[in-house]
């Protein structure tokens, strides 16, 4: 079980079992975004996200009223209900995601595959993580610019979309971009 503290920034991520795809059709991404709205947003302010074909990343700040067990439960429901829908759609069974979703509030050099300076503060980490998350589709060769990937909040920060799941005022206040 992950332990979440109120008003703390976390990088939450998971991937498909054996790095298998977790999104099979374009509509799967939108379905997952709807699940994020329903199950994450009551407990966190979403700072950024990226949904990749075989994994996802969220950068969140927990709300002051957070009950850690409630967020754990909501994350579990999000992943279980999504898995059930995909299993029906793909006529498969079993686990879609790796067993343990990760949540990091520490130094970014423990989660990326290129060296960075050690985190000097939570905001330094959050700023680095914000950019790392948005660079995922570029690094994977899916797009040339982060904002071109439709399943990432990068387009929100480029003002290419009207609405966003992200709390952009908080992200600006934290000076993440």
Secondary structure by P-SEA (a helix, b strand, c coil): cccccccccccccccccccccccccaaaaaaaaaaaaacccccccccccccccccccccccccccccaaaaaaaaaaaaaaaaaaaaaaacccccccccbbbbbcccccccccccccccccaaaaaaaaaaaaaacccccccccccccccccccccccccccccccaaaaaaaaccc
